[in-house]
């Protein structure tokens, strides 16, 4: 007797679910949140990342309005530390990437990859290197 259609459909759906999960895992594993480019740390979008002198002990001191101007490099649930990139918890409970223990941020005024207009801002913001 031929297999019942509902059994075949369940097998197909199980195979598709597994294939989708594996593809998502592989895509996530291949995409680093940041990399060194031209001697500086940049996000996966190519935009410059910065560190803040007022951050201490692996905690972000940039919240509220500060975080609007200096958006944190956000981490996703399930992200894992790799090399010099680690994860910290922000004041609001969200996760943020840190470089060599220092939380990293974008600068809202940078317009395109390679811009470093936030370097030296108020004497406390610096390109992450």
TIDREN-177021 format. One record per residue: x, y, z of N, C-alpha, C, O in turn; residue in one letter. Coordinates in steps of 0.1 Angstrom, whole numbers, padded with zeros to 4 digits, always signed. Atoms other than C-alpha are relative to their C-alpha. Layout:
N
XYZXYZXYZXYZA ...
END
This chain:
129
+0008-0012+0000+0000+0000+0000+0009+0012+0000+0019+0013+0006X -0008-0012+0000+0012+0035-0007-0001+0008+0013-0011+0006+0020X +0001-0007-0013+0021+0058+0022-0011+0010+0001-0016+0015-0010X +0011-0009-0002-0007+0079+0036+0005+0014-0002+0016+0018+0002X -0004-0013+0003-0006+0115+0024+0004+0009+0012+0013+0016+0012X -0003-0008-0012-0006+0130+0060+0014-0004+0005+0021+0004+0011X -0013+0004-0004+0025+0109+0068+0011+0006-0009+0021+0011-0004X -0009-0006+0009+0043+0121+0037+0001+0015+0003+0012+0020+0003X +0000-0014-0003+0033+0157+0045+0008+0003+0012+0016+0013+0013X -0008-0002-0013+0047+0154+0081+0015-0002-0003+0023+0006+0003X -0014+0002+0002+0080+0141+0068+0006+0011-0008+0017+0016-0005X -0005-0012+0008+0083+0169+0042+0001+0012+0009+0011+0019+0008X +0000-0011-0009+0074+0195+0069+0012-0001+0009+0019+0009+0012X -0011+0002-0009+0100+0180+0093+0013+0003-0007+0022+0010-0002X -0012-0003+0007+0127+0181+0066+0002+0015-0003+0013+0020-0002X +0000-0015+0002+0118+0217+0057+0004+0008+0012+0012+0017+0012X -0003-0007-0013+0119+0228+0093+0015-0002+0004+0021+0008+0008X -0014+0002-0003+0153+0212+0098+0009+0008-0009+0019+0014-0005X -0008-0007+0010+0167+0227+0066+0000+0015+0003+0010+0021+0002X +0001-0015-0003+0154+0262+0076+0008+0003+0013+0015+0013+0013X -0007-0002-0012+0169+0258+0111+0015+0000-0002+0023+0008+0003X -0014+0001+0004+0203+0247+0097+0005+0013-0008+0015+0018-0005X -0003-0012+0008+0203+0276+0072+0001+0012+0009+0011+0020+0007X +0000-0011-0009+0195+0301+0099+0013+0000+0009+0019+0010+0011X -0012+0002-0008+0223+0287+0121+0012+0003-0007+0021+0011-0002X -0012-0003+0009+0248+0288+0093+0001+0015-0003+0012+0020-0003X -0001-0014+0003+0239+0323+0083+0004+0008+0012+0012+0018+0010X -0003-0007-0012+0241+0335+0119+0015-0002+0003+0022+0008+0007X -0014+0003-0003+0275+0318+0124+0009+0007-0009+0021+0010-0005X -0009-0006+0010+0289+0334+0093+0000+0015+0001+0010+0022-0004X +0001-0015+0000+0279+0370+0101+0005+0005+0014-0001+0003+0024X -0006-0006-0012+0302+0387+0126-0007+0013+0003-0010+0020-0007X +0006-0013-0003+0287+0417+0144+0010+0012-0003+0005+0023-0006X -0010-0011+0002+0320+0437+0138+0013-0006-0005+0015-0018-0003X -0013+0005+0005+0354+0434+0122+0009+0012-0001+0005+0024-0001X -0010-0011+0001+0386+0454+0119+0002+0003-0015+0003-0006-0023X -0002-0005+0014+0389+0474+0087+0007+0013+0000+0003+0023+0007X -0008-0013-0001+0416+0500+0081+0005+0003+0013+0007+0015+0016X -0005-0003-0013+0428+0496+0116-0010+0004+0011-0007+0007+0022X +0011-0004-0009+0394+0504+0132-0011-0010+0000-0012-0018-0010X +0011+0009-0002+0365+0484+0144-0013+0006-0008-0016+0018-0005X +0012-0004+0007+0334+0486+0121-0011-0010+0002-0008-0022+0004X +0012+0009-0001+0299+0471+0123-0001-0008-0013+0006-0005-0023X +0002+0008+0012+0287+0446+0098-0005+0008-0012-0004+0004-0024X +0004-0010+0010+0273+0476+0079+0012+0009-0005+0010+0017-0014X -0011-0008+0004+0308+0491+0075+0002+0013+0008+0012+0020+0005X -0001-0013-0008+0301+0520+0099+0009-0002+0012+0010-0012+0018X -0010-0001-0011+0327+0530+0124-0006-0002+0014-0017+0003+0016X +0004+0002-0014+0324+0519+0160+0009+0007+0010+0021+0009+0007X -0007-0008-0009+0334+0539+0190-0001-0005+0014-0010-0013+0017X +0000+0003-0014+0342+0535+0227-0001+0013+0008+0002+0024+0003X +0003-0012-0008+0332+0559+0255+0008-0001+0013+0007-0011+0020X -0009+0000-0011+0357+0568+0282-0008-0001+0014-0002-0006+0023X +0008+0001-0013+0329+0570+0309-0005-0014+0003-0011-0016+0013X +0004+0014-0003+0321+0533+0305+0010-0006+0008+0022-0006+0005X -0010+0006-0009+0337+0514+0333-0006-0014+0005-0018-0016+0006X +0003+0013-0005+0337+0478+0345-0009-0008-0009-0018-0016-0005X +0009+0007+0009+0320+0465+0313-0014+0004+0000-0023-0004-0004X +0014-0005-0001+0289+0486+0319-0001+0013-0009+0009+0021-0009X +0002-0012+0009+0275+0512+0295-0005+0012+0009-0014+0011+0017X +0004-0013-0007+0272+0548+0309-0008+0008-0010-0011+0020-0007X +0007-0008+0011+0255+0559+0276-0014-0006-0001-0016-0016-0008X +0014+0004+0001+0217+0556+0280-0009+0012-0003-0004+0023-0004X +0010-0011+0003+0186+0576+0271+0004+0008-0012+0007+0002-0023X -0004-0009+0011+0195+0606+0250+0014-0003-0006+0016-0002-0018X -0013+0004+0005+0231+0596+0248-0001-0012-0010+0006-0011-0020X +0001+0012+0008+0221+0562+0233-0007+0004-0013-0006-0004-0023X +0006-0004+0013+0200+0581+0207+0011+0005-0009+0011+0003-0021X -0011-0005+0008+0231+0599+0195+0011-0010-0003+0018-0009-0013X -0010+0010+0001+0254+0570+0201-0006-0014+0001-0005-0020+0012X +0007+0012-0001+0234+0539+0192+0009-0012+0003+0020-0014-0003X -0008+0012-0004+0248+0507+0209+0000-0010-0011-0010-0011-0019X +0000+0012+0009+0259+0478+0187-0007-0011+0007-0002-0018+0016X +0009+0009-0006+0230+0457+0197+0003-0015-0003+0007-0018-0014X -0001+0015+0002+0233+0419+0202-0013-0006+0000-0023-0001+0006X +0013+0008+0001+0206+0394+0194+0000-0011+0010+0011-0016+0015X +0001+0012-0009+0193+0367+0217+0007-0012-0007+0006-0014-0019X -0007+0011+0006+0215+0337+0212+0014+0003-0005+0022-0006-0008X -0014-0004+0004+0246+0357+0202+0010-0005+0010+0007-0005+0022X -0010+0005-0008+0278+0343+0216+0013+0008-0001+0016+0013-0012X -0013-0007+0001+0311+0361+0225+0009-0008-0009+0009-0020-0010X -0010+0006+0009+0339+0355+0200+0012+0008+0000+0011+0020-0003X -0012-0007+0000+0375+0365+0203-0001+0012+0009-0004+0010+0021X +0001-0012-0009+0377+0401+0216-0013+0006+0001-0015+0017+0007X +0014-0005+0000+0340+0406+0211-0008-0008+0011-0008-0020+0011X +0008+0006-0011+0319+0400+0243-0013+0007+0001-0016+0016-0007X +0014-0006-0001+0284+0408+0254-0001+0006+0014+0004+0000+0024X +0004-0006-0013+0272+0431+0282-0015+0002+0000-0021+0002-0010X +0014-0003-0002+0238+0438+0296-0001+0015+0002+0006+0021+0010X +0002-0015-0002+0225+0474+0293-0010+0002+0011-0016-0007+0016X +0009-0004-0011+0205+0493+0318-0014-0004-0003-0021-0007+0007X +0014+0004+0004+0173+0485+0299-0002-0015-0002-0012-0020-0005X +0001+0015+0001+0181+0447+0299+0004-0005-0013+0006-0017-0015X -0004+0004+0013+0191+0446+0263+0015-0004+0000+0022+0001+0009X -0014+0004+0001+0224+0430+0252+0007+0010-0010+0001+0015-0020X -0008-0008+0009+0252+0450+0236+0014-0006-0001+0019-0013+0008X -0013+0006+0003+0285+0440+0220+0011+0009+0007+0009+0022+0007X -0012-0008-0006+0318+0451+0237+0012-0005-0007+0013-0017-0011X -0013+0003+0006+0353+0452+0222+0010+0001+0011+0013+0011+0016X -0010+0001-0011+0380+0441+0246-0005+0006+0013+0002+0013+0020X +0006-0004-0012+0356+0447+0274-0007+0013+0000-0014+0017+0010X +0006-0014+0001+0345+0482+0263-0013-0001-0009-0011-0005-0021X +0012-0001+0009+0309+0486+0250+0003+0009-0012+0010+0019-0012X -0002-0007+0012+0308+0498+0214-0013+0006-0006-0023+0000-0004X +0011-0008+0005+0286+0523+0197+0002+0006-0014+0014+0007-0018X +0000-0007+0013+0278+0539+0163-0001+0015+0004-0006+0018+0015X +0002-0015-0002+0278+0578+0160-0011+0004-0010-0009+0002-0022X +0011-0003+0008+0245+0591+0146+0003+0010-0011-0004+0011-0021X -0004-0011+0009+0263+0619+0127+0009-0006-0012+0010+0001-0022X -0008+0006+0011+0285+0595+0106-0010-0003-0011-0021-0009-0009X +0010+0001+0012+0269+0594+0071+0003-0013-0008-0007-0018-0014X -0003+0011+0009+0288+0566+0053+0011-0008+0006+0019-0003+0015X -0011+0008-0004+0312+0538+0059+0014+0007-0001+0016+0014-0011X -0013-0007+0000+0347+0552+0068+0000+0013+0007+0010+0018+0011X +0001-0012-0007+0334+0583+0084+0004-0002+0015+0001-0012+0021X -0005+0001-0014+0350+0590+0118-0003+0013+0007+0005+0018+0015X +0003-0014-0006+0333+0623+0128-0002+0000+0015-0001+0011+0021X +0001+0000-0015+0328+0611+0164+0013-0002+0007+0013-0001+0019X -0012+0002-0007+0364+0605+0171+0005+0012+0007+0007+0023+0001X -0004-0012-0008+0375+0628+0199-0011+0008+0005-0009+0018+0012X +0011-0008-0004+0340+0641+0205+0000+0002+0015+0000-0008+0022X +0000-0003-0014+0339+0659+0238+0011-0005+0008+0011-0006+0020X -0012+0006-0006+0373+0643+0245-0003-0013+0007+0006-0018+0014X +0004+0013-0007+0355+0611+0257-0004-0011-0010-0006-0022-0006X +0004+0010+0010+0346+0593+0224+0011-0003-0009+0018+0007-0014X -0012+0004+0008+0372+0574+0204-0004-0012-0009-0012-0020-0006X +0002+0011+0009+0372+0551+0174+0006-0012+0007+0016-0012+0013X -0005+0013-0006+0375+0515+0186+0010-0006-0009+0008-0007-0021X -0011+0006+0008+0408+0500+0175+0005-0013+0006+0014-0019+0001X 
END
